[in-house]
């Protein structure tokens, strides 16, 4: 048998044909991004990769290759012992590394000699990344988006969840980004994905949608925290039909108090995030908000954040960026309850 090299596009199209997708890169490279469903079998781990790089620069490429070969051989032996001994003869793995194929090629050669039918991704992860970026515009343009608009605290994310519960197709960019898409949108203890990982997660979501049915998405900015929405996707969203969600101010304040309860429980965290608004809203106003927070008086601060910070910015941004917002169908929520969200979702699905 011989190891078969296939293009990244072919690998993507045939992912379901492989029993295991193996990423032979280091742990850090894998964490940055990887192919869907891949498992990490490093040919060189983080520390070894750094060590070999140092030897390559400070001693010689030949010496680095010798030491690297010993490490790779030992690591492959451990992977086979841990993961391969129970595999049947018909097991079909797909392997890849960064670009050149040396790390995945070494693993693939050993597996091929055992008798498995092994494929490797030609061009490795780098080729896969290029294919993902190339596919996103076409994947987005084949879909019909309906954009859920509404000021901060109006329940856009809750409505998306209600729509999803009813079987609708939903692209939840904030969930993919681990961020609530505002200056205060950080989720404590939850790291955002890298830009590469976010792009792959978006690509995975887009390719799973049925073009014959609408896809509901929130009216996001170009960036969700530290990650950027792919340019072709945000442009297509902004040219799509909109739904305008409306909720009374008191209910919006209460909703934010519920959804951002971690700020209510952690005054220093809240104050730290408010510091990010000094440049926009002035030190005096922000210091006043922080004094109220330290005193445990959260609700007036949340209300002022809505009225003085979020609402003016949202009103101008949504009208400027979303082409069909003026024609958006208004959906008025009676309150923030799950029952109200479900009724709104049913109304939206009726068109």
N, C-alpha and C positions, 0 to 999 in steps of 0.2 A: 504494500500500500504506500501511497505518497500523500504528504500534506498538501491540501488544496487551498490556494489563496483565492479569496473572493473580494470584490469591491465592497466599499462601505454601503453603497446603495443596495447591492445584492444581499448583504448581511442583514440590513434593516428589513428588507422584504421577506427574508427567510428566517427571521428570529424564532418563529414558532417551530421550525424544523429541528432546532438544536436542543439537546437535553440540558446542556449547561453552557452558559456564556462566561468565559474565564478572562478576567482582567489581570494580566501579569505585571502590572505596574506597582509602584510602591503604595503604601496605605494613604499617604497624603495626596498622591495623584488620583487615586480612586475616589477619595472623599470630595475632591474638587468637582468631579463629574465622571460618569461612566455610562456604558450602554444599558438599556433597560434590562432589569433582572440579572445583571452581572454579579458574579461572586469574585472576591479578591484573593488571588493566589500570587503574592508578590515573588517575582524571581529574585529581586533585591529589595529588602525592606528599607524603610526610611534611613536608618542609620548606615546600612551597608551602601546604599546609593550615594550618600554623602561621602563616605569613606573612599569609595572607588573614584568619585569625582576629584577628590583631593589628590589621590595617588596619580591620577591621569595628568593633572596640572603640575604637580610638584616633583614627580619622579619620572614617569614615562607612560605613554599609552600602552606599550607592550606589557609593562608591569601591572598596570591597571586591568588589562584584559585577563592576565593570568589569575590574579586574585579574584576578579569578578567571576571567572569561570568556576572557580572552586566554590564560591558562595552560591552561585546559581544552581550548580549541581546538587549541593547539599539541600537547598530550599526545595528544589523540584522533588527530591527524594522524600522530603517531609510531606509535601502536598500529596504525592501519590499514596504514601502510607496512610494519610489522614482522610483522603477524599476519593481515592480511585479504586482501592482494593475490592470494594463491594460493587463496582460497576459491571454490568453485563457486557458481553462482547459487542452488542449492538449500540452501546452508548455513543452518542454523537456530540462532541464538544466543539465550540467555537472559541478561539483564543485571539487575544489582541494585546498589544502594548502601546507605546506612545506613537511611534512612527516607523522606525527602521525595521522592526520585526525581530530583533535579536532576542529580546527577553521572551516574547511569546513563541518565537521560532524554536528556541531551545526546549521549551515545554512541549510544543507540538511534535517535535522530532522524537522525543522519548515516548510520548503517547502513541505516535504512529508505529514505532517499533514494537510496542506491546501488541498492536493489532487493532487499535481503534481508528475509526474514520474521522480524521481531524481536519477542521477548516481554520484558517487564520484570516483576519481582516487585513487586506492589503492597504498599507498606509496607516493602519492602526487607529487609535483614538482621534488623531488629528484629522484623518479623512472622515471619520464619523461626525466630528464636530462641524466640518465644512458642509457635510450633507444635511445635517440638521438645520443649519442657518439657511441653506439653499431651499429647503422644503417649506419652511415656515410661511413665506408669502403665499405660495400656492395653496397650502392647507387652510390658511385664514380666508383667502378669497373665495374658496368654494363653499364657505359657510355663510348663513344668514344670521347675523347677530341682532339681538334686541337688548339695548343698553338700559339698565336700571339706573335712573338718575334721582337725585334728591339731596338736600343738604345734610351735613353731618348729623348723625343721630336719628335720621328718618327711618332707619331700619332696612337699608339696602341689602346688607349681608344676611339679615334674618329672612328677608323675602327670597333671596337666592336659595337659602336652605329650604324654605317652604316649597319653592318651585321644584327643587331636586327631590323632595319627599313625595311630590306628586308625579314624579317620573320625567320631569323636564330635563333637558340637557343644560348643564351649568358649567361655565368656566369661572372658577373662583380663584382669581389671581392673587388675592390676599392670602388665601390658604396656601397656595404654592410658594409664596414669598415669605411666609411666616411673619407677616407684618400687616398692620391695619391701615397703612397708607396715609399717614399724616405725621406731623412732627411729634405727636404723642403716641404714634402707632406701634412703637416697639413693644414686643411681648417679652416680659422679663423671663430670663432663663432659657429662652428659645432663640437659637442662632438662625440668622437668615442663610439661605443657600448661597453659594457663589453665583456669579452671573452665568457661568457656563451651565451649572446645575439647573438654575431657574429656566434658562432657555430650553434645556432638554425636557424639563417637566412640562413646560408650555407646549412644546412640540408633541410630547406624548399625549397630552390632553386633546390637542387639536386633531390628531390623526385618529382618535377614537370616536369622534362625533359623526353622526349621520347627517350628511348635507341636506337631506330631505326635510329635516326638522330644525326649528330655530334653536339658537344657542343663546342663553341669557348670561349677561356679564355686567359687572358693575362699572360705572363711569369713572375709571381710574385715571390718575395722572400718568405722565410718561414714566415716572419712577414709583415703585412701591418700596419704600424704605431705601435700601442701598442698591436694589437691582432695578434695571430698566426693562420695561415691557418692549418686546421686539418691535422695531419701528413699523414694519408692514402691518402688524397686528393692531397697534394703537391707531394707525391711520385708517384702517378698515372699520374699527370700532367707531371712530369719530364720524364716519360717513354713514353709519347705520341708524335704523329707527330707534326711538327712545321711548321709555316709560317714565313718567314723572311721579315719584312717590312723595306724598304729603302727610305730615304728622304734626300735631300741635306741639308748641314749644315746651310745655310742661312735660309732655310724654317723651320728647327728645332728650331732655335733661335727665329724666328718670332712666331712659334706655342707656344713655352713656354711663350713668352711675353704675348700672348693672354690668355692662360690657367691659368697662374699664375699672372693675372693682379692685384690681391689684393696686391702682393708684390710691384709692380710698384707704386701703390697708397699709400703705407704705408712703407716708408723707414725704420723707427725704427723696424717694424715687420720683414722686410727682414734682417736687420742687426742682430736682435736677433736670427734668425734661422741660419744665417751664423756662429755664434759662435759655433754651434754644430760641425763644421768642423775643428776647431782649432787642435784638436788632430791628425786628419788624414792629414791635408794639411799644418799645421804650422801657427803660429800666424802672421808672417809677410805677408804671402799671403792673409790670411783672412782679416787682417786689411786693406790691399790694396783694396780688394773687397768692404769692408764697406765704405772706403773713396769715392770710385766711386759711390756707391749707394747714399750716403748722398749728393753728388754733382749732383744727378739726371742722372748719366751716367750708365744706367742699362744694355744696350745691350752687352757691352764688358764683363761685369761680367757674364751674362748668357752664353756667348760663352765660356768663360774660365771655367765655371763650367762644361759645357759639355765636353770640350776637356781634362781638367786636372783632373776632379773628376769623373763624371758619366761614360764617355766612357771607360776608362781603366778598371774600376771595372766591368762594365756590360759585356765587351768582355770576360774577364776571367771567370766570374760567369756563363754566359749562356752556354759556351762551356763545363764547368766542370759539370754543373748540369742537362742540358737537353740532354738526350741520343741521340735524333735524330736531333739535331740542325744542324749538318754538312750536313745533307741531306735535309734541309728545302728548300722549294720552295721560291725563291726571288720574292717579289712583290714590284716593283719600283713605287713610287708615283711621279707624275709630280710636284705636289705642295701640300699644306696643305688644299686646298679648299674642301668644301662638295662634289662637283662634282667629284673631284679626289678620295675622300674616297669611294664614291659610286661605281666608276669604279673598284677600288681595291677590294671592297667587292664582286662585281659580278665575278671578276676574281677568288677570293678565293673560292667562292661557286661552281664554275665550277670544282674545284679540281686541 
